[in-house]
Amino acid sequence: VQMYGKCGSVVEAVGVFERIYERNVFSWNMMIQVYIQNGRLEDARLLFDRMAERDVVSWTALIGAYAQSGRGMEAVKLFRQMQVMGVEPNKVTFVSILEACAGLVAVAEGKVIHARI
């Protein structure tokens, strides 16, 4: 999956992913990364929404992708949802969400999040 994604062969990556008999959070996260790396953020979000189990990597990948693509408000919404679900952010999550806040010039939100670090 990852090899096809790095080569830009998303269709092939999806084919391999769909043939994985027992998918786990790692395989789902890998496929989300393939979509993100290839500029298919909407597909990444659809896949994220289908996940039965998510970890901090799942959340952070999407939050970071939203922040880097100038969709800071969506990153903040997702970060808030992550908190409601009880998933603890890690250092990478904080960097990503602070990047989103900076892009939004959301100083107050950024200060609240920075206080948690």
Phi, psi and chi 1 to 4 in degrees:
 res  aa     phi    psi   chi1   chi2   chi3   chi4
   1 VAL       -  -51.4  172.2      -      -      -
   2 GLN   -63.3  -42.3 -170.2  175.3   30.8      -
   3 MET   -59.9  -47.3  177.1 -163.6   69.4      -
   4 TYR   -61.8  -41.3  -76.6  122.4      -      -
   5 GLY   -60.8  -43.5      -      -      -      -
   6 LYS   -66.7  -25.2  -73.8 -175.9  177.3 -171.6
   7 CYS   -88.5   -1.5  -65.7      -      -      -
   8 GLY    81.2   12.5      -      -      -      -
   9 SER   -95.7   71.2  -57.8      -      -      -
  10 VAL   -63.2  -40.4  176.9      -      -      -
  11 VAL   -59.0  -44.5  172.4      -      -      -
  12 GLU   -66.2  -39.8  -73.6   82.5    0.2      -
  13 ALA   -61.0  -43.5      -      -      -      -
  14 VAL   -61.9  -41.9  170.4      -      -      -
  15 GLY   -58.9  -45.0      -      -      -      -
  16 VAL   -65.8  -45.4  171.9      -      -      -
  17 PHE   -58.1  -44.5  177.1   75.1      -      -
  18 GLU   -64.9  -24.8  -67.6  -62.4  -31.4      -
  19 ARG   -88.0   -4.8  -71.6 -167.8  -58.8  -88.2
  20 ILE   -69.3  118.8  -63.5  173.7      -      -
  21 TYR   -67.1  -51.0 -179.4   70.1      -      -
  22 GLU  -117.0   95.7  -71.8 -172.7   38.5      -
  23 ARG   -78.8  140.7  -64.9 -177.9 -156.8  131.7
  24 ASN  -121.8  179.6   57.4   25.5      -      -
  25 VAL   -60.2  -33.3   70.7      -      -      -
  26 PHE   -62.8  -46.1  177.3   78.6      -      -
  27 SER   -67.1  -37.6   57.2      -      -      -
  28 TRP   -64.1  -45.0  -74.7   85.9      -      -
  29 ASN   -61.9  -38.3  -72.8  -17.4      -      -
  30 MET   -62.2  -42.1 -159.9  170.2   12.5      -
  31 MET   -69.5  -36.4 -166.9   62.7 -139.3      -
  32 ILE   -60.2  -43.6  -74.5  173.9      -      -
  33 GLN   -61.9  -38.8  -85.0  -55.7  127.4      -
  34 VAL   -58.8  -48.0  165.9      -      -      -
  35 TYR   -61.3  -45.4  -78.4  134.7      -      -
  36 ILE   -63.1  -46.6  -69.7  168.9      -      -
  37 GLN   -60.7  -25.5  -72.0  170.9   -9.4      -
  38 ASN  -105.6   19.6  -72.4  -80.7      -      -
  39 GLY    70.9   23.1      -      -      -      -
  40 ARG  -111.1   64.6  -65.6  175.9   59.5  170.6
  41 LEU   -63.4  -37.2 -168.4   47.7      -      -
  42 GLU   -64.0  -40.9  -61.3  -50.0  -41.9      -
  43 ASP   -65.4  -38.2  -70.9  -33.7      -      -
  44 ALA   -61.0  -42.7      -      -      -      -
  45 ARG   -66.8  -41.2 -179.8   56.8 -167.6 -104.3
  46 LEU   -60.7  -42.1  -70.5  171.2      -      -
  47 LEU   -66.4  -43.7 -167.8   66.1      -      -
  48 PHE   -55.6  -44.4  175.5   86.5      -      -
  49 ASP   -66.0  -23.7  -70.8  -18.6      -      -
  50 ARG   -83.9  -13.5  -74.1  179.6   37.7 -151.4
  51 MET   -66.7  131.8  -67.6  176.0   74.9      -
  52 ALA   -76.7  -32.7      -      -      -      -
  53 GLU  -132.7  133.1  177.2 -171.5   -9.9      -
  54 ARG  -125.2  147.3  -59.7  177.4 -171.6  120.5
  55 ASP  -119.8 -177.3   63.3    8.6      -      -
  56 VAL   -60.8  -30.7   67.5      -      -      -
  57 VAL   -65.5  -42.0  174.4      -      -      -
  58 SER   -58.9  -51.7  -43.2      -      -      -
  59 TRP   -62.9  -46.9  -69.1   93.2      -      -
  60 THR   -65.6  -37.4  -58.7      -      -      -
  61 ALA   -58.4  -46.3      -      -      -      -
  62 LEU   -72.9  -40.7 -149.0   49.6      -      -
  63 ILE   -60.0  -45.5  -70.9  167.3      -      -
  64 GLY   -63.3  -40.9      -      -      -      -
  65 ALA   -64.9  -42.2      -      -      -      -
  66 TYR   -62.5  -44.9  -79.6  139.4      -      -
  67 ALA   -61.2  -44.9      -      -      -      -
  68 GLN   -72.6  -20.1  -69.3  174.9   -0.4      -
  69 SER   -98.7   12.7   65.0      -      -      -
  70 GLY    78.6   18.1      -      -      -      -
  71 ARG  -109.1   57.2  -65.0  166.2   68.8  174.2
  72 GLY   -59.3  -38.6      -      -      -      -
  73 MET   -62.4  -39.7 -134.3   29.9 -118.4      -
  74 GLU   -66.6  -36.3  -71.7  171.6   84.5      -
  75 ALA   -62.8  -44.3      -      -      -      -
  76 VAL   -64.5  -44.2  170.6      -      -      -
  77 LYS   -58.9  -43.9  -76.8 -174.9 -152.6  174.8
  78 LEU   -66.8  -39.1 -161.7   60.4      -      -
  79 PHE   -60.8  -43.6 -179.9   75.8      -      -
  80 ARG   -63.3  -41.1  -72.1 -179.4 -178.9  149.2
  81 GLN   -63.4  -39.7 -175.7 -178.2   -4.5      -
  82 MET   -58.8  -43.0  175.6 -176.2  170.0      -
  83 GLN   -64.6  -43.1  -68.7  178.1  -57.2      -
  84 VAL   -59.9  -36.4  168.1      -      -      -
  85 MET   -77.5   -4.3  -61.4  -59.9  -70.9      -
  86 GLY    81.4   18.1      -      -      -      -
  87 VAL   -88.4  125.4  178.1      -      -      -
  88 GLU   -78.8  125.3  -86.6  -57.8  -51.3      -
  89 PRO   -68.8  152.4   15.0  -18.5      -      -
  90 ASN  -109.3 -173.2   62.0   21.7      -      -
  91 LYS   -61.1  -39.3  -68.5  175.5 -176.1  176.8
  92 VAL   -66.5  -38.9  177.3      -      -      -
  93 THR   -59.3  -46.2  -45.4      -      -      -
  94 PHE   -63.4  -41.8  -76.8  120.2      -      -
  95 VAL   -60.2  -44.5  168.6      -      -      -
  96 SER   -64.8  -44.1  -63.6      -      -      -
  97 ILE   -73.3  -33.5 -164.2   60.2      -      -
  98 LEU   -67.6  -34.1  -71.7  172.8      -      -
  99 GLU   -62.2  -41.9  178.1 -175.9  -10.0      -
 100 ALA   -63.3  -43.7      -      -      -      -
 101 CYS   -63.8  -40.2  -69.2      -      -      -
 102 ALA   -62.1  -40.0      -      -      -      -
 103 GLY   -66.5  -28.5      -      -      -      -
 104 LEU   -90.5   -8.0  -69.1  170.1      -      -
 105 VAL    55.8   41.9 -167.3      -      -      -
 106 ALA   -93.8   72.2      -      -      -      -
 107 VAL   -62.3  -45.5  176.3      -      -      -
 108 ALA   -61.8  -46.7      -      -      -      -
 109 GLU   -61.5  -42.6 -174.5   80.0   24.7      -
 110 GLY   -60.9  -40.9      -      -      -      -
 111 LYS   -65.3  -40.5  -75.2 -179.3  178.9  180.0
 112 VAL   -62.7  -45.0  169.0      -      -      -
 113 ILE   -68.7  -42.2  -68.1  167.3      -      -
 114 HIS   -61.6  -33.6 -173.0  -95.1      -      -
 115 ALA   -63.5  -22.3      -      -      -      -
 116 ARG   -80.5  -14.4  -67.5 -164.2   52.3 -154.5
 117 ILE   -75.8      -  -63.0  175.5      -      -
